[in-house]
């Protein structure tokens, strides 16, 4: 079975045709439970998310700030496994029909087996992977199997990336480019900053792929600001915090659906 890279491209193209940015939501698998995580994906899509990133919880994150680390710890203590991540993708895609990507560090894939991981992700209906710590020059094996199974390979670029490096990264990637708005870890910020706009401009000069911005967006005002210059707005910590702060799972699901609605309105205001 082939993965859903074409659905991902079509979703981003549809948002562009509507003269807006796509809203991309991030939620960790297994948080607060595996079933609860699947319901959370359904809730953000019901609220207006166009695309969802499902996080594969990791004990030693590089990019994730304290909010997502807390959720990952809950998921790991709950016994979440890669099979649960695949189940989350499968059931979330079946229920929503939107592109579902997995965001993961390289070590779990390397240990699980690249061919096994890509085949199972494609079979589950996944659209691809975001791989924040996989160096492009070491990515040939992954890309070979991802291409074979119809999966996007989304690389992360940062404000520190030189133009030559950006060209190397974007030439190897597919689906879209994940532009980290600032140097640092995930988390909500008071402002997203000018660095993001400059990074999007420089990245676009190297590729026709959509450029989506993450790290720091937490409200409709910031979503509208980023939507003014990016093809997609990625929100993670704000959704996770809404779940963490809720008194129970039902309240958490209502909170993330409401937040997705506000952000979806924001990306349409630009």
C-alpha positions as CSV (number, residue, x, y, z in Angstrom):
1,X,0.0,0.0,0.0
2,X,1.2,3.5,-0.8
3,X,1.4,6.3,1.7
4,X,-0.4,9.6,1.4
5,X,2.2,12.1,0.2
6,X,-0.1,13.2,-2.6
7,X,-2.9,13.9,-0.1
8,X,-0.4,16.1,1.8
9,X,0.5,18.0,-1.3
10,X,-3.1,18.4,-2.3
11,X,-4.1,19.7,1.2
12,X,-1.4,22.4,1.1
13,X,-2.4,23.3,-2.5
14,X,-6.0,23.6,-1.5
15,X,-5.2,26.0,1.3
16,X,-3.1,28.1,-1.1
17,X,-6.0,28.0,-3.6
18,X,-8.2,29.4,-0.8
19,X,-5.6,32.2,-0.3
20,X,-4.7,31.1,3.2
21,X,-2.1,29.1,5.1
22,X,-2.7,25.6,6.2
23,X,-3.1,24.9,9.9
24,X,-0.9,22.0,11.0
25,X,-1.5,20.6,14.5
26,X,1.0,18.5,16.5
27,X,-0.1,16.0,19.2
28,X,1.9,13.2,20.8
29,X,0.7,9.6,20.4
30,X,-0.3,8.0,23.7
31,X,-1.1,11.2,25.4
32,X,-3.0,11.2,27.7
33,X,-3.6,7.6,26.6
34,X,-3.5,5.9,23.2
35,X,-7.3,6.2,22.9
36,X,-7.3,9.7,24.2
37,X,-4.5,10.7,21.8
38,X,-6.6,9.4,18.8
39,X,-9.6,11.4,20.1
40,X,-7.4,14.5,20.4
41,X,-6.4,14.2,16.7
42,X,-10.1,14.0,15.8
43,X,-10.9,17.0,17.9
44,X,-8.3,19.3,16.3
45,X,-9.4,18.3,12.8
46,X,-13.1,18.9,13.8
47,X,-11.9,22.4,15.0
48,X,-10.3,23.2,11.7
49,X,-6.8,21.7,11.4
50,X,-5.9,20.7,7.8
51,X,-2.9,18.4,8.6
52,X,-1.8,16.6,11.8
53,X,1.6,15.7,13.0
54,X,1.6,12.7,15.5
55,X,4.6,12.8,17.7
56,X,6.5,9.5,18.5
57,X,7.3,10.0,22.2
58,X,11.0,9.9,22.9
59,X,13.0,9.8,26.2
60,X,15.7,12.1,25.0
61,X,14.2,14.9,22.8
62,X,16.3,17.5,21.1
63,X,13.7,19.9,19.7
64,X,10.9,19.5,22.3
65,X,10.4,22.0,25.1
66,X,9.1,21.2,28.6
67,X,5.4,21.1,27.7
68,X,5.8,18.4,25.0
69,X,8.4,16.6,27.2
70,X,5.8,16.4,30.0
71,X,3.3,14.8,27.6
72,X,5.9,12.4,26.2
73,X,6.8,11.3,29.7
74,X,3.1,10.6,30.4
75,X,2.9,8.6,27.2
76,X,6.1,6.6,27.8
77,X,5.1,5.8,31.4
78,X,1.8,4.6,30.0
79,X,3.8,2.1,27.9
80,X,3.3,3.6,24.4
81,X,5.1,1.7,21.6
82,X,5.6,2.3,17.9
83,X,2.7,0.0,17.3
84,X,0.5,2.5,19.2
85,X,1.8,5.3,17.0
86,X,0.9,3.4,13.9
87,X,-2.5,2.7,15.4
88,X,-3.0,6.4,16.1
89,X,-2.1,7.2,12.5
90,X,-4.4,4.5,11.1
91,X,-7.5,5.4,13.2
92,X,-7.0,9.1,13.0
93,X,-6.7,9.0,9.2
94,X,-9.6,6.7,8.8
95,X,-11.8,9.0,11.0
96,X,-10.7,12.3,9.5
97,X,-9.3,11.8,6.0
98,X,-6.7,14.5,6.5
99,X,-2.9,13.9,6.0
100,X,-1.3,12.5,9.1
101,X,2.5,12.7,9.5
102,X,4.7,11.2,12.2
103,X,7.2,13.5,13.9
104,X,10.1,11.4,15.3
105,X,13.7,11.4,16.1
106,X,15.9,9.1,14.1
107,X,16.9,6.6,16.8
108,X,13.5,4.8,17.2
109,X,13.3,4.3,13.4
110,X,16.9,3.1,13.2
111,X,16.2,0.5,15.9
112,X,12.8,-0.5,14.5
113,X,14.1,-0.9,11.0
114,X,13.6,1.6,8.2
115,X,11.9,-0.8,5.8
116,X,9.5,-2.0,8.5
117,X,8.7,1.5,9.7
118,X,8.0,3.0,6.3
119,X,6.0,0.0,5.2
120,X,3.8,0.1,8.3
121,X,3.4,3.8,8.2
122,X,2.2,3.6,4.5
123,X,-0.1,0.8,5.4
124,X,-1.6,2.9,8.2
125,X,-2.4,5.7,5.7
126,X,0.4,8.0,6.9
127,X,1.6,10.8,4.7
128,X,5.2,11.0,5.8
129,X,7.7,11.8,8.5
130,X,9.2,14.9,10.0
131,X,12.8,14.1,11.0
132,X,14.3,16.9,13.0
133,X,17.6,15.2,13.8
134,X,18.4,13.2,10.7
135,X,21.2,14.9,8.8
136,X,20.4,15.2,5.1
137,X,23.8,13.7,4.1
138,X,22.9,10.5,6.1
139,X,19.3,10.3,4.9
140,X,19.6,8.3,1.6
141,X,18.4,5.0,3.1
142,X,15.4,6.6,4.7
143,X,14.5,8.6,1.5
144,X,14.8,5.5,-0.6
145,X,12.3,3.6,1.4
146,X,10.0,6.6,2.0
147,X,9.9,7.2,-1.8
148,X,9.1,3.6,-2.4
149,X,6.2,3.7,0.0
150,X,4.8,7.1,-1.0
151,X,5.8,9.0,2.1
152,X,7.0,12.6,2.4
153,X,10.4,13.4,4.0
154,X,10.1,16.7,5.8
155,X,13.3,18.2,7.0
156,X,13.7,21.1,9.5
157,X,15.6,24.3,8.6
158,X,16.5,27.0,11.2
159,X,17.5,30.7,11.1
160,X,21.1,29.6,11.4
161,X,21.0,27.6,8.2
162,X,23.1,29.2,5.5
163,X,21.7,29.6,2.0
164,X,23.8,26.9,0.6
165,X,22.7,24.5,3.3
166,X,19.1,25.4,2.8
167,X,19.4,24.5,-0.9
168,X,20.9,21.1,0.1
169,X,18.1,20.4,2.6
170,X,15.2,21.4,0.4
171,X,16.6,19.5,-2.6
172,X,16.4,16.3,-0.5
173,X,13.0,16.9,1.1
174,X,9.5,16.4,0.0
175,X,6.0,17.3,1.1
176,X,6.9,20.6,2.7
177,X,9.8,22.3,4.5
178,X,9.5,22.8,8.3
179,X,11.0,26.2,9.1
180,X,11.8,26.6,12.8
181,X,11.0,30.2,13.6
182,X,13.8,30.6,16.1
183,X,16.8,28.9,17.6
184,X,15.6,26.9,20.6
185,X,13.1,24.3,21.6
186,X,9.3,24.1,21.1
187,X,7.1,26.1,23.3
188,X,4.7,29.1,23.2
189,X,6.3,32.5,22.7
190,X,5.0,36.1,23.1
191,X,6.1,36.8,19.5
192,X,7.3,34.6,16.6
193,X,9.8,37.2,15.4
194,X,11.3,38.5,12.2
195,X,13.7,35.6,11.9
196,X,10.9,33.4,10.7
197,X,9.9,35.7,7.9
198,X,13.5,36.0,6.7
199,X,14.0,32.2,6.9
200,X,10.8,31.6,4.8
201,X,12.1,34.1,2.2
202,X,15.5,32.5,2.0
203,X,14.0,28.9,1.9
204,X,11.6,29.8,-0.8
205,X,14.5,31.0,-3.0
206,X,15.8,27.4,-3.0
207,X,12.6,25.3,-3.6
208,X,9.0,25.2,-4.9
209,X,8.0,23.1,-1.8
210,X,5.6,24.8,0.6
211,X,7.3,26.3,3.7
212,X,5.5,25.9,7.0
213,X,6.5,27.6,10.2
214,X,6.6,26.1,13.7
215,X,7.9,26.9,17.2
216,X,6.1,29.5,19.2
217,X,2.6,30.0,17.7
218,X,-0.1,29.7,20.3
219,X,-3.0,32.0,19.4
220,X,-5.0,33.3,16.6
221,X,-3.1,36.6,16.4
222,X,0.2,34.9,16.0
223,X,-1.3,32.4,13.5
224,X,-2.5,35.3,11.4
225,X,0.9,36.9,11.5
226,X,2.7,33.8,10.4
227,X,0.0,33.0,7.8
228,X,0.9,36.3,6.2
229,X,4.2,35.0,4.9
230,X,4.2,31.2,5.3
231,X,2.3,28.3,3.5
232,X,1.5,26.6,6.8
233,X,1.3,27.4,10.5
234,X,2.4,24.6,12.8
235,X,1.1,24.6,16.4
236,X,2.1,22.0,19.0
237,X,2.8,23.1,22.5
238,X,-0.3,25.2,22.8
239,X,-2.5,22.1,22.0
240,X,-0.5,19.9,24.4
241,X,-0.8,22.6,27.2
242,X,-4.5,22.8,26.7
243,X,-4.7,19.0,27.3
244,X,-2.4,19.2,30.3
245,X,-4.3,22.1,31.9
246,X,-7.7,20.5,31.5
247,X,-9.3,18.9,34.6
248,X,-10.2,15.7,32.6
249,X,-10.0,14.2,29.2
250,X,-13.4,15.4,28.0
251,X,-12.5,19.0,28.9
252,X,-9.1,18.6,27.2
253,X,-10.7,17.5,24.0
254,X,-13.1,20.4,24.1
255,X,-10.2,22.8,24.7
256,X,-8.1,21.6,21.8
257,X,-11.1,21.7,19.4
258,X,-11.8,25.2,20.5
259,X,-8.2,26.3,20.1
260,X,-8.0,24.7,16.7
261,X,-11.1,26.7,15.7
262,X,-9.5,30.0,16.9
263,X,-6.2,29.2,15.0
264,X,-8.1,28.2,11.9
265,X,-9.8,31.5,12.0
266,X,-6.4,33.2,12.4
267,X,-4.8,31.6,9.4
268,X,-7.7,32.8,7.3
269,X,-7.3,36.4,8.5
270,X,-3.6,36.7,7.5
